[in-house]
Amino acid sequence: MDNEQIIEEFLENLAIFSARETENCIICQLPVKVLKQIGRCVYAYPCGCRLWQGKIPEAWKKPPSPMAGEREDEKTMYQSRLFMEG
Ligand SMILES: [Zn+2]
């Protein structure tokens, strides 16, 4: 077994996952819907794996379907801002 290679692969997967280029859990490979911060650790749901100690990456703070959800939010915010400025 080549431990260095395993670690390297794991770190690479971690980087890809953090950037949300994949939504498959780095531990069990099941699709992840949401990350949760519990204490100092970050857990994947629904699978429940503990991923790492630290924080939830920016890419994972967005709603599950960034394409549809986010655009709608931006539009609504923009419109309400226009409305407020009057
Ligand atoms: Zn998992």
PDB file of the backbone (N, CA, C, O) and the ligand in Angstrom, with CONECT records:
HET     ZN  A 101       1
ATOM      1  N   MET A   1       0.840  -1.224   0.000  1.00  0.00           N
ATOM      2  CA  MET A   1       0.000   0.000   0.000  1.00  0.00           C
ATOM      3  C   MET A   1       0.867   1.263   0.000  1.00  0.00           C
ATOM      4  O   MET A   1       1.819   1.380   0.772  1.00  0.00           O
ATOM      5  N   ASP A   2       0.528   2.179  -0.858  1.00  0.00           N
ATOM      6  CA  ASP A   2       1.254   3.441  -0.921  1.00  0.00           C
ATOM      7  C   ASP A   2       0.442   4.512  -0.187  1.00  0.00           C
ATOM      8  O   ASP A   2      -0.479   5.111  -0.742  1.00  0.00           O
ATOM      9  N   ASN A   3       0.808   4.729   1.066  1.00  0.00           N
ATOM     10  CA  ASN A   3       0.038   5.656   1.898  1.00  0.00           C
ATOM     11  C   ASN A   3       0.030   7.082   1.367  1.00  0.00           C
ATOM     12  O   ASN A   3      -0.991   7.768   1.411  1.00  0.00           O
ATOM     13  N   GLU A   4       1.177   7.518   0.866  1.00  0.00           N
ATOM     14  CA  GLU A   4       1.266   8.892   0.362  1.00  0.00           C
ATOM     15  C   GLU A   4       0.277   9.144  -0.750  1.00  0.00           C
ATOM     16  O   GLU A   4      -0.350  10.200  -0.830  1.00  0.00           O
ATOM     17  N   GLN A   5       0.154   8.144  -1.611  1.00  0.00           N
ATOM     18  CA  GLN A   5      -0.767   8.307  -2.734  1.00  0.00           C
ATOM     19  C   GLN A   5      -2.212   8.364  -2.258  1.00  0.00           C
ATOM     20  O   GLN A   5      -3.027   9.116  -2.793  1.00  0.00           O
ATOM     21  N   ILE A   6      -2.516   7.561  -1.248  1.00  0.00           N
ATOM     22  CA  ILE A   6      -3.872   7.561  -0.697  1.00  0.00           C
ATOM     23  C   ILE A   6      -4.199   8.923  -0.084  1.00  0.00           C
ATOM     24  O   ILE A   6      -5.286   9.465  -0.284  1.00  0.00           O
ATOM     25  N   ILE A   7      -3.245   9.458   0.660  1.00  0.00           N
ATOM     26  CA  ILE A   7      -3.448  10.765   1.288  1.00  0.00           C
ATOM     27  C   ILE A   7      -3.602  11.847   0.232  1.00  0.00           C
ATOM     28  O   ILE A   7      -4.458  12.724   0.346  1.00  0.00           O
ATOM     29  N   GLU A   8      -2.769  11.779  -0.791  1.00  0.00           N
ATOM     30  CA  GLU A   8      -2.821  12.751  -1.869  1.00  0.00           C
ATOM     31  C   GLU A   8      -4.187  12.741  -2.556  1.00  0.00           C
ATOM     32  O   GLU A   8      -4.777  13.785  -2.834  1.00  0.00           O
ATOM     33  N   GLU A   9      -4.664  11.530  -2.819  1.00  0.00           N
ATOM     34  CA  GLU A   9      -5.981  11.385  -3.449  1.00  0.00           C
ATOM     35  C   GLU A   9      -7.075  11.938  -2.561  1.00  0.00           C
ATOM     36  O   GLU A   9      -8.006  12.592  -3.030  1.00  0.00           O
ATOM     37  N   PHE A  10      -6.950  11.666  -1.271  1.00  0.00           N
ATOM     38  CA  PHE A  10      -7.953  12.129  -0.326  1.00  0.00           C
ATOM     39  C   PHE A  10      -7.988  13.657  -0.295  1.00  0.00           C
ATOM     40  O   PHE A  10      -9.062  14.258  -0.311  1.00  0.00           O
ATOM     41  N   LEU A  11      -6.819  14.276  -0.251  1.00  0.00           N
ATOM     42  CA  LEU A  11      -6.750  15.735  -0.217  1.00  0.00           C
ATOM     43  C   LEU A  11      -7.309  16.351  -1.498  1.00  0.00           C
ATOM     44  O   LEU A  11      -7.960  17.396  -1.478  1.00  0.00           O
ATOM     45  N   GLU A  12      -7.038  15.680  -2.596  1.00  0.00           N
ATOM     46  CA  GLU A  12      -7.552  16.164  -3.871  1.00  0.00           C
ATOM     47  C   GLU A  12      -9.082  16.099  -3.886  1.00  0.00           C
ATOM     48  O   GLU A  12      -9.756  17.043  -4.298  1.00  0.00           O
ATOM     49  N   ASN A  13      -9.611  14.958  -3.426  1.00  0.00           N
ATOM     50  CA  ASN A  13     -11.061  14.812  -3.334  1.00  0.00           C
ATOM     51  C   ASN A  13     -11.677  15.856  -2.412  1.00  0.00           C
ATOM     52  O   ASN A  13     -12.749  16.401  -2.677  1.00  0.00           O
ATOM     53  N   LEU A  14     -10.972  16.111  -1.338  1.00  0.00           N
ATOM     54  CA  LEU A  14     -11.435  17.099  -0.366  1.00  0.00           C
ATOM     55  C   LEU A  14     -11.545  18.486  -1.009  1.00  0.00           C
ATOM     56  O   LEU A  14     -12.518  19.207  -0.794  1.00  0.00           O
ATOM     57  N   ALA A  15     -10.539  18.839  -1.795  1.00  0.00           N
ATOM     58  CA  ALA A  15     -10.538  20.143  -2.463  1.00  0.00           C
ATOM     59  C   ALA A  15     -11.685  20.242  -3.466  1.00  0.00           C
ATOM     60  O   ALA A  15     -12.368  21.263  -3.548  1.00  0.00           O
ATOM     61  N   ILE A  16     -11.882  19.174  -4.220  1.00  0.00           N
ATOM     62  CA  ILE A  16     -12.960  19.155  -5.208  1.00  0.00           C
ATOM     63  C   ILE A  16     -14.318  19.248  -4.510  1.00  0.00           C
ATOM     64  O   ILE A  16     -15.213  19.974  -4.945  1.00  0.00           O
ATOM     65  N   PHE A  17     -14.443  18.501  -3.428  1.00  0.00           N
ATOM     66  CA  PHE A  17     -15.695  18.503  -2.671  1.00  0.00           C
ATOM     67  C   PHE A  17     -15.942  19.878  -2.051  1.00  0.00           C
ATOM     68  O   PHE A  17     -17.061  20.387  -2.091  1.00  0.00           O
ATOM     69  N   SER A  18     -14.911  20.468  -1.486  1.00  0.00           N
ATOM     70  CA  SER A  18     -15.048  21.784  -0.854  1.00  0.00           C
ATOM     71  C   SER A  18     -15.529  22.831  -1.842  1.00  0.00           C
ATOM     72  O   SER A  18     -16.307  23.719  -1.493  1.00  0.00           O
ATOM     73  N   ALA A  19     -15.062  22.721  -3.071  1.00  0.00           N
ATOM     74  CA  ALA A  19     -15.457  23.664  -4.116  1.00  0.00           C
ATOM     75  C   ALA A  19     -16.820  23.299  -4.707  1.00  0.00           C
ATOM     76  O   ALA A  19     -17.341  24.000  -5.575  1.00  0.00           O
ATOM     77  N   ARG A  20     -17.375  22.218  -4.235  1.00  0.00           N
ATOM     78  CA  ARG A  20     -18.670  21.696  -4.664  1.00  0.00           C
ATOM     79  C   ARG A  20     -18.676  21.309  -6.134  1.00  0.00           C
ATOM     80  O   ARG A  20     -19.710  21.363  -6.801  1.00  0.00           O
ATOM     81  N   GLU A  21     -17.499  20.915  -6.634  1.00  0.00           N
ATOM     82  CA  GLU A  21     -17.441  20.410  -8.006  1.00  0.00           C
ATOM     83  C   GLU A  21     -17.987  18.998  -8.052  1.00  0.00           C
ATOM     84  O   GLU A  21     -18.345  18.490  -9.115  1.00  0.00           O
ATOM     85  N   THR A  22     -18.048  18.376  -6.901  1.00  0.00           N
ATOM     86  CA  THR A  22     -18.786  17.125  -6.758  1.00  0.00           C
ATOM     87  C   THR A  22     -19.652  17.244  -5.521  1.00  0.00           C
ATOM     88  O   THR A  22     -19.301  17.954  -4.578  1.00  0.00           O
ATOM     89  N   GLU A  23     -20.782  16.551  -5.520  1.00  0.00           N
ATOM     90  CA  GLU A  23     -21.619  16.560  -4.333  1.00  0.00           C
ATOM     91  C   GLU A  23     -21.661  15.171  -3.712  1.00  0.00           C
ATOM     92  O   GLU A  23     -22.532  14.875  -2.894  1.00  0.00           O
ATOM     93  N   ASN A  24     -20.706  14.309  -4.109  1.00  0.00           N
ATOM     94  CA  ASN A  24     -20.646  12.986  -3.508  1.00  0.00           C
ATOM     95  C   ASN A  24     -19.751  13.018  -2.279  1.00  0.00           C
ATOM     96  O   ASN A  24     -18.654  13.575  -2.299  1.00  0.00           O
ATOM     97  N   CYS A  25     -20.239  12.416  -1.224  1.00  0.00           N
ATOM     98  CA  CYS A  25     -19.520  12.388   0.050  1.00  0.00           C
ATOM     99  C   CYS A  25     -18.112  11.810  -0.138  1.00  0.00           C
ATOM    100  O   CYS A  25     -17.937  10.795  -0.812  1.00  0.00           O
ATOM    101  N   ILE A  26     -17.112  12.465   0.463  1.00  0.00           N
ATOM    102  CA  ILE A  26     -15.731  11.992   0.334  1.00  0.00           C
ATOM    103  C   ILE A  26     -15.496  10.728   1.158  1.00  0.00           C
ATOM    104  O   ILE A  26     -14.506  10.029   0.945  1.00  0.00           O
ATOM    105  N   ILE A  27     -16.383  10.431   2.085  1.00  0.00           N
ATOM    106  CA  ILE A  27     -16.227   9.233   2.911  1.00  0.00           C
ATOM    107  C   ILE A  27     -16.950   8.039   2.290  1.00  0.00           C
ATOM    108  O   ILE A  27     -16.357   6.977   2.100  1.00  0.00           O
ATOM    109  N   CYS A  28     -18.248   8.221   1.972  1.00  0.00           N
ATOM    110  CA  CYS A  28     -19.058   7.072   1.558  1.00  0.00           C
ATOM    111  C   CYS A  28     -19.538   7.156   0.108  1.00  0.00           C
ATOM    112  O   CYS A  28     -20.147   6.215  -0.402  1.00  0.00           O
ATOM    113  N   GLN A  29     -19.265   8.279  -0.550  1.00  0.00           N
ATOM    114  CA  GLN A  29     -19.608   8.465  -1.978  1.00  0.00           C
ATOM    115  C   GLN A  29     -21.093   8.675  -2.257  1.00  0.00           C
ATOM    116  O   GLN A  29     -21.488   8.784  -3.418  1.00  0.00           O
ATOM    117  N   LEU A  30     -21.913   8.734  -1.229  1.00  0.00           N
ATOM    118  CA  LEU A  30     -23.337   9.013  -1.450  1.00  0.00           C
ATOM    119  C   LEU A  30     -23.538  10.506  -1.710  1.00  0.00           C
ATOM    120  O   LEU A  30     -22.760  11.330  -1.230  1.00  0.00           O
ATOM    121  N   PRO A  31     -24.582  10.856  -2.470  1.00  0.00           N
ATOM    122  CA  PRO A  31     -24.836  12.273  -2.735  1.00  0.00           C
ATOM    123  C   PRO A  31     -25.134  13.037  -1.447  1.00  0.00           C
ATOM    124  O   PRO A  31     -25.901  12.576  -0.601  1.00  0.00           O
ATOM    125  N   VAL A  32     -24.521  14.201  -1.313  1.00  0.00           N
ATOM    126  CA  VAL A  32     -24.706  15.033  -0.122  1.00  0.00           C
ATOM    127  C   VAL A  32     -25.645  16.179  -0.454  1.00  0.00           C
ATOM    128  O   VAL A  32     -25.473  16.867  -1.460  1.00  0.00           O
ATOM    129  N   LYS A  33     -26.636  16.376   0.399  1.00  0.00           N
ATOM    130  CA  LYS A  33     -27.588  17.469   0.188  1.00  0.00           C
ATOM    131  C   LYS A  33     -27.147  18.736   0.894  1.00  0.00           C
ATOM    132  O   LYS A  33     -27.285  19.845   0.377  1.00  0.00           O
ATOM    133  N   VAL A  34     -26.610  18.541   2.095  1.00  0.00           N
ATOM    134  CA  VAL A  34     -26.287  19.712   2.905  1.00  0.00           C
ATOM    135  C   VAL A  34     -25.165  19.387   3.880  1.00  0.00           C
ATOM    136  O   VAL A  34     -25.048  18.250   4.338  1.00  0.00           O
ATOM    137  N   LEU A  35     -24.349  20.369   4.196  1.00  0.00           N
ATOM    138  CA  LEU A  35     -23.333  20.213   5.235  1.00  0.00           C
ATOM    139  C   LEU A  35     -23.819  20.898   6.494  1.00  0.00           C
ATOM    140  O   LEU A  35     -24.438  21.960   6.443  1.00  0.00           O
ATOM    141  N   LYS A  36     -23.530  20.272   7.633  1.00  0.00           N
ATOM    142  CA  LYS A  36     -23.932  20.883   8.891  1.00  0.00           C
ATOM    143  C   LYS A  36     -22.737  21.034   9.807  1.00  0.00           C
ATOM    144  O   LYS A  36     -21.904  20.135   9.927  1.00  0.00           O
ATOM    145  N   GLN A  37     -22.669  22.179  10.446  1.00  0.00           N
ATOM    146  CA  GLN A  37     -21.627  22.449  11.423  1.00  0.00           C
ATOM    147  C   GLN A  37     -22.144  22.027  12.789  1.00  0.00           C
ATOM    148  O   GLN A  37     -23.132  22.569  13.285  1.00  0.00           O
ATOM    149  N   ILE A  38     -21.469  21.056  13.393  1.00  0.00           N
ATOM    150  CA  ILE A  38     -21.849  20.648  14.744  1.00  0.00           C
ATOM    151  C   ILE A  38     -20.613  20.744  15.603  1.00  0.00           C
ATOM    152  O   ILE A  38     -19.673  19.965  15.446  1.00  0.00           O
ATOM    153  N   GLY A  39     -20.615  21.700  16.513  1.00  0.00           N
ATOM    154  CA  GLY A  39     -19.406  21.967  17.290  1.00  0.00           C
ATOM    155  C   GLY A  39     -18.305  22.420  16.354  1.00  0.00           C
ATOM    156  O   GLY A  39     -18.477  23.364  15.583  1.00  0.00           O
ATOM    157  N   ARG A  40     -17.171  21.737  16.430  1.00  0.00           N
ATOM    158  CA  ARG A  40     -16.045  22.132  15.568  1.00  0.00           C
ATOM    159  C   ARG A  40     -16.002  21.332  14.283  1.00  0.00           C
ATOM    160  O   ARG A  40     -15.131  21.553  13.441  1.00  0.00           O
ATOM    161  N   CYS A  41     -16.938  20.401  14.123  1.00  0.00           N
ATOM    162  CA  CYS A  41     -16.857  19.488  12.989  1.00  0.00           C
ATOM    163  C   CYS A  41     -17.940  19.754  11.952  1.00  0.00           C
ATOM    164  O   CYS A  41     -19.005  20.291  12.255  1.00  0.00           O
ATOM    165  N   VAL A  42     -17.637  19.365  10.735  1.00  0.00           N
ATOM    166  CA  VAL A  42     -18.587  19.485   9.645  1.00  0.00           C
ATOM    167  C   VAL A  42     -19.065  18.088   9.264  1.00  0.00           C
ATOM    168  O   VAL A  42     -18.261  17.191   9.009  1.00  0.00           O
ATOM    169  N   TYR A  43     -20.382  17.917   9.229  1.00  0.00           N
ATOM    170  CA  TYR A  43     -20.986  16.637   8.883  1.00  0.00           C
ATOM    171  C   TYR A  43     -21.739  16.747   7.572  1.00  0.00           C
ATOM    172  O   TYR A  43     -22.283  17.800   7.239  1.00  0.00           O
ATOM    173  N   ALA A  44     -21.764  15.640   6.827  1.00  0.00           N
ATOM    174  CA  ALA A  44     -22.522  15.573   5.583  1.00  0.00           C
ATOM    175  C   ALA A  44     -23.892  14.960   5.860  1.00  0.00           C
ATOM    176  O   ALA A  44     -24.013  14.009   6.632  1.00  0.00           O
ATOM    177  N   TYR A  45     -24.910  15.507   5.229  1.00  0.00           N
ATOM    178  CA  TYR A  45     -26.253  14.933   5.320  1.00  0.00           C
ATOM    179  C   TYR A  45     -26.806  14.724   3.932  1.00  0.00           C
ATOM    180  O   TYR A  45     -26.509  15.520   3.041  1.00  0.00           O
ATOM    181  N   PRO A  46     -27.600  13.687   3.701  1.00  0.00           N
ATOM    182  CA  PRO A  46     -28.196  12.802   4.713  1.00  0.00           C
ATOM    183  C   PRO A  46     -27.315  11.643   5.184  1.00  0.00           C
ATOM    184  O   PRO A  46     -27.732  10.923   6.091  1.00  0.00           O
ATOM    185  N   CYS A  47     -26.135  11.421   4.628  1.00  0.00           N
ATOM    186  CA  CYS A  47     -25.384  10.212   4.997  1.00  0.00           C
ATOM    187  C   CYS A  47     -24.850  10.266   6.432  1.00  0.00           C
ATOM    188  O   CYS A  47     -24.693   9.226   7.072  1.00  0.00           O
ATOM    189  N   GLY A  48     -24.571  11.474   6.942  1.00  0.00           N
ATOM    190  CA  GLY A  48     -24.171  11.586   8.344  1.00  0.00           C
ATOM    191  C   GLY A  48     -22.686  11.419   8.618  1.00  0.00           C
ATOM    192  O   GLY A  48     -22.279  11.360   9.778  1.00  0.00           O
ATOM    193  N   CYS A  49     -21.859  11.341   7.563  1.00  0.00           N
ATOM    194  CA  CYS A  49     -20.409  11.189   7.773  1.00  0.00           C
ATOM    195  C   CYS A  49     -19.809  12.465   8.359  1.00  0.00           C
ATOM    196  O   CYS A  49     -20.215  13.578   8.026  1.00  0.00           O
ATOM    197  N   ARG A  50     -18.833  12.268   9.238  1.00  0.00           N
ATOM    198  CA  ARG A  50     -18.058  13.407   9.719  1.00  0.00           C
ATOM    199  C   ARG A  50     -16.965  13.683   8.698  1.00  0.00           C
ATOM    200  O   ARG A  50     -16.139  12.813   8.420  1.00  0.00           O
ATOM    201  N   LEU A  51     -16.954  14.882   8.142  1.00  0.00           N
ATOM    202  CA  LEU A  51     -16.032  15.167   7.040  1.00  0.00           C
ATOM    203  C   LEU A  51     -14.699  15.710   7.523  1.00  0.00           C
ATOM    204  O   LEU A  51     -13.642  15.180   7.180  1.00  0.00           O
ATOM    205  N   TRP A  52     -14.753  16.770   8.322  1.00  0.00           N
ATOM    206  CA  TRP A  52     -13.503  17.370   8.794  1.00  0.00           C
ATOM    207  C   TRP A  52     -13.794  18.279   9.976  1.00  0.00           C
ATOM    208  O   TRP A  52     -14.945  18.608  10.259  1.00  0.00           O
ATOM    209  N   GLN A  53     -12.730  18.676  10.657  1.00  0.00           N
ATOM    210  CA  GLN A  53     -12.854  19.702  11.680  1.00  0.00           C
ATOM    211  C   GLN A  53     -12.629  21.031  11.014  1.00  0.00           C
ATOM    212  O   GLN A  53     -11.655  21.224  10.285  1.00  0.00           O
ATOM    213  N   GLY A  54     -13.545  21.954  11.273  1.00  0.00           N
ATOM    214  CA  GLY A  54     -13.374  23.265  10.658  1.00  0.00           C
ATOM    215  C   GLY A  54     -14.705  23.828  10.253  1.00  0.00           C
ATOM    216  O   GLY A  54     -15.709  23.652  10.944  1.00  0.00           O
ATOM    217  N   LYS A  55     -14.708  24.513   9.119  1.00  0.00           N
ATOM    218  CA  LYS A  55     -15.902  25.239   8.722  1.00  0.00           C
ATOM    219  C   LYS A  55     -16.482  24.730   7.415  1.00  0.00           C
ATOM    220  O   LYS A  55     -15.843  23.997   6.660  1.00  0.00           O
ATOM    221  N   ILE A  56     -17.724  25.150   7.175  1.00  0.00           N
ATOM    222  CA  ILE A  56     -18.396  24.814   5.936  1.00  0.00           C
ATOM    223  C   ILE A  56     -17.891  25.749   4.837  1.00  0.00           C
ATOM    224  O   ILE A  56     -17.935  26.967   5.006  1.00  0.00           O
ATOM    225  N   PRO A  57     -17.413  25.206   3.713  1.00  0.00           N
ATOM    226  CA  PRO A  57     -16.909  26.061   2.625  1.00  0.00           C
ATOM    227  C   PRO A  57     -18.027  26.929   2.036  1.00  0.00           C
ATOM    228  O   PRO A  57     -19.194  26.538   2.041  1.00  0.00           O
ATOM    229  N   GLU A  58     -17.661  28.089   1.539  1.00  0.00           N
ATOM    230  CA  GLU A  58     -18.623  29.018   0.950  1.00  0.00           C
ATOM    231  C   GLU A  58     -19.547  28.345  -0.056  1.00  0.00           C
ATOM    232  O   GLU A  58     -20.754  28.584  -0.066  1.00  0.00           O
ATOM    233  N   ALA A  59     -18.963  27.500  -0.902  1.00  0.00           N
ATOM    234  CA  ALA A  59     -19.730  26.866  -1.974  1.00  0.00           C
ATOM    235  C   ALA A  59     -20.892  26.034  -1.434  1.00  0.00           C
ATOM    236  O   ALA A  59     -21.887  25.809  -2.124  1.00  0.00           O
ATOM    237  N   TRP A  60     -20.746  25.581  -0.182  1.00  0.00           N
ATOM    238  CA  TRP A  60     -21.784  24.720   0.403  1.00  0.00           C
ATOM    239  C   TRP A  60     -22.776  25.502   1.237  1.00  0.00           C
ATOM    240  O   TRP A  60     -23.703  24.913   1.794  1.00  0.00           O
ATOM    241  N   LYS A  61     -22.610  26.800   1.339  1.00  0.00           N
ATOM    242  CA  LYS A  61     -23.551  27.600   2.130  1.00  0.00           C
ATOM    243  C   LYS A  61     -24.763  28.008   1.310  1.00  0.00           C
ATOM    244  O   LYS A  61     -25.756  28.508   1.839  1.00  0.00           O
ATOM    245  N   LYS A  62     -24.657  27.784   0.003  1.00  0.00           N
ATOM    246  CA  LYS A  62     -25.774  28.121  -0.878  1.00  0.00           C
ATOM    247  C   LYS A  62     -26.839  27.031  -0.807  1.00  0.00           C
ATOM    248  O   LYS A  62     -26.564  25.916  -0.362  1.00  0.00           O
ATOM    249  N   PRO A  63     -28.058  27.355  -1.246  1.00  0.00           N
ATOM    250  CA  PRO A  63     -29.117  26.342  -1.261  1.00  0.00           C
ATOM    251  C   PRO A  63     -28.772  25.189  -2.199  1.00  0.00           C
ATOM    252  O   PRO A  63     -27.922  25.346  -3.075  1.00  0.00           O
ATOM    253  N   PRO A  64     -29.426  24.011  -2.029  1.00  0.00           N
ATOM    254  CA  PRO A  64     -29.091  22.803  -2.788  1.00  0.00           C
ATOM    255  C   PRO A  64     -29.088  22.968  -4.302  1.00  0.00           C
ATOM    256  O   PRO A  64     -28.255  22.370  -4.983  1.00  0.00           O
ATOM    257  N   SER A  65     -30.004  23.768  -4.843  1.00  0.00           N
ATOM    258  CA  SER A  65     -29.975  23.974  -6.293  1.00  0.00           C
ATOM    259  C   SER A  65     -29.622  25.423  -6.593  1.00  0.00           C
ATOM    260  O   SER A  65     -30.506  26.262  -6.765  1.00  0.00           O
ATOM    261  N   PRO A  66     -28.319  25.715  -6.656  1.00  0.00           N
ATOM    262  CA  PRO A  66     -27.844  27.099  -6.792  1.00  0.00           C
ATOM    263  C   PRO A  66     -28.367  27.797  -8.046  1.00  0.00           C
ATOM    264  O   PRO A  66     -28.675  28.988  -8.010  1.00  0.00           O
ATOM    265  N   MET A  67     -28.468  27.073  -9.138  1.00  0.00           N
ATOM    266  CA  MET A  67     -28.900  27.664 -10.414  1.00  0.00           C
ATOM    267  C   MET A  67     -30.239  28.396 -10.278  1.00  0.00           C
ATOM    268  O   MET A  67     -30.328  29.608 -10.475  1.00  0.00           O
ATOM    269  N   ALA A  68     -31.265  27.633  -9.940  1.00  0.00           N
ATOM    270  CA  ALA A  68     -32.607  28.191  -9.868  1.00  0.00           C
ATOM    271  C   ALA A  68     -32.763  29.115  -8.658  1.00  0.00           C
ATOM    272  O   ALA A  68     -33.146  30.277  -8.795  1.00  0.00           O
ATOM    273  N   GLY A  69     -32.462  28.583  -7.482  1.00  0.00           N
ATOM    274  CA  GLY A  69     -32.702  29.294  -6.231  1.00  0.00           C
ATOM    275  C   GLY A  69     -32.032  30.651  -6.158  1.00  0.00           C
ATOM    276  O   GLY A  69     -32.663  31.659  -5.839  1.00  0.00           O
ATOM    277  N   GLU A  70     -30.749  30.660  -6.457  1.00  0.00           N
ATOM    278  CA  GLU A  70     -29.967  31.862  -6.239  1.00  0.00           C
ATOM    279  C   GLU A  70     -30.396  33.002  -7.154  1.00  0.00           C
ATOM    280  O   GLU A  70     -30.523  34.150  -6.729  1.00  0.00           O
ATOM    281  N   ARG A  71     -30.613  32.661  -8.404  1.00  0.00           N
ATOM    282  CA  ARG A  71     -30.993  33.689  -9.375  1.00  0.00           C
ATOM    283  C   ARG A  71     -32.301  34.369  -8.971  1.00  0.00           C
ATOM    284  O   ARG A  71     -32.450  35.586  -9.077  1.00  0.00           O
ATOM    285  N   GLU A  72     -33.235  33.553  -8.510  1.00  0.00           N
ATOM    286  CA  GLU A  72     -34.533  34.090  -8.103  1.00  0.00           C
ATOM    287  C   GLU A  72     -34.354  35.048  -6.925  1.00  0.00           C
ATOM    288  O   GLU A  72     -34.965  36.116  -6.871  1.00  0.00           O
ATOM    289  N   ASP A  73     -33.505  34.642  -5.990  1.00  0.00           N
ATOM    290  CA  ASP A  73     -33.248  35.489  -4.826  1.00  0.00           C
ATOM    291  C   ASP A  73     -32.657  36.832  -5.237  1.00  0.00           C
ATOM    292  O   ASP A  73     -33.079  37.887  -4.762  1.00  0.00           O
ATOM    293  N   GLU A  74     -31.681  36.772  -6.121  1.00  0.00           N
ATOM    294  CA  GLU A  74     -31.008  38.000  -6.557  1.00  0.00           C
ATOM    295  C   GLU A  74     -31.985  38.957  -7.217  1.00  0.00           C
ATOM    296  O   GLU A  74     -31.957  40.166  -6.992  1.00  0.00           O
ATOM    297  N   LYS A  75     -32.847  38.378  -8.037  1.00  0.00           N
ATOM    298  CA  LYS A  75     -33.836  39.169  -8.755  1.00  0.00           C
ATOM    299  C   LYS A  75     -34.769  39.859  -7.757  1.00  0.00           C
ATOM    300  O   LYS A  75     -35.042  41.055  -7.861  1.00  0.00           O
ATOM    301  N   THR A  76     -35.248  39.078  -6.796  1.00  0.00           N
ATOM    302  CA  THR A  76     -36.168  39.610  -5.800  1.00  0.00           C
ATOM    303  C   THR A  76     -35.497  40.703  -4.982  1.00  0.00           C
ATOM    304  O   THR A  76     -36.097  41.742  -4.705  1.00  0.00           O
ATOM    305  N   MET A  77     -34.247  40.462  -4.599  1.00  0.00           N
ATOM    306  CA  MET A  77     -33.526  41.462  -3.814  1.00  0.00           C
ATOM    307  C   MET A  77     -33.336  42.739  -4.608  1.00  0.00           C
ATOM    308  O   MET A  77     -33.479  43.843  -4.081  1.00  0.00           O
ATOM    309  N   TYR A  78     -33.013  42.575  -5.875  1.00  0.00           N
ATOM    310  CA  TYR A  78     -32.801  43.730  -6.732  1.00  0.00           C
ATOM    311  C   TYR A  78     -34.077  44.548  -6.876  1.00  0.00           C
ATOM    312  O   TYR A  78     -34.061  45.777  -6.810  1.00  0.00           O
ATOM    313  N   GLN A  79     -35.182  43.835  -7.073  1.00  0.00           N
ATOM    314  CA  GLN A  79     -36.464  44.517  -7.231  1.00  0.00           C
ATOM    315  C   GLN A  79     -36.876  45.253  -5.959  1.00  0.00           C
ATOM    316  O   GLN A  79     -37.366  46.381  -6.013  1.00  0.00           O
ATOM    317  N   SER A  80     -36.672  44.601  -4.815  1.00  0.00           N
ATOM    318  CA  SER A  80     -37.080  45.257  -3.573  1.00  0.00           C
ATOM    319  C   SER A  80     -36.184  46.450  -3.274  1.00  0.00           C
ATOM    320  O   SER A  80     -36.622  47.413  -2.645  1.00  0.00           O
ATOM    321  N   ARG A  81     -34.944  46.393  -3.718  1.00  0.00           N
ATOM    322  CA  ARG A  81     -34.032  47.518  -3.522  1.00  0.00           C
ATOM    323  C   ARG A  81     -34.494  48.711  -4.365  1.00  0.00           C
ATOM    324  O   ARG A  81     -34.515  49.852  -3.905  1.00  0.00           O
ATOM    325  N   LEU A  82     -34.857  48.411  -5.598  1.00  0.00           N
ATOM    326  CA  LEU A  82     -35.375  49.462  -6.482  1.00  0.00           C
ATOM    327  C   LEU A  82     -36.613  50.094  -5.878  1.00  0.00           C
ATOM    328  O   LEU A  82     -36.801  51.310  -5.901  1.00  0.00           O
ATOM    329  N   PHE A  83     -37.455  49.217  -5.334  1.00  0.00           N
ATOM    330  CA  PHE A  83     -38.696  49.682  -4.754  1.00  0.00           C
ATOM    331  C   PHE A  83     -38.424  50.614  -3.570  1.00  0.00           C
ATOM    332  O   PHE A  83     -39.076  51.647  -3.417  1.00  0.00           O
ATOM    333  N   MET A  84     -37.461  50.239  -2.747  1.00  0.00           N
ATOM    334  CA  MET A  84     -37.151  51.020  -1.554  1.00  0.00           C
ATOM    335  C   MET A  84     -36.530  52.377  -1.913  1.00  0.00           C
ATOM    336  O   MET A  84     -36.745  53.385  -1.240  1.00  0.00           O
ATOM    337  N   GLU A  85     -35.758  52.356  -2.993  1.00  0.00           N
ATOM    338  CA  GLU A  85     -35.101  53.609  -3.398  1.00  0.00           C
ATOM    339  C   GLU A  85     -36.067  54.520  -4.117  1.00  0.00           C
ATOM    340  O   GLU A  85     -35.847  55.721  -4.268  1.00  0.00           O
ATOM    341  N   GLY A  86     -37.158  53.892  -4.558  1.00  0.00           N
ATOM    342  CA  GLY A  86     -38.278  54.536  -5.026  1.00  0.00           C
ATOM    343  C   GLY A  86     -38.513  55.287  -6.213  1.00  0.00           C
ATOM    344  O   GLY A  86     -39.622  55.780  -6.422  1.00  0.00           O
TER     345      GLY A  86
HETATM  346 ZN    ZN A 101     -21.005   9.989   3.700  1.00  0.00          ZN2+
END
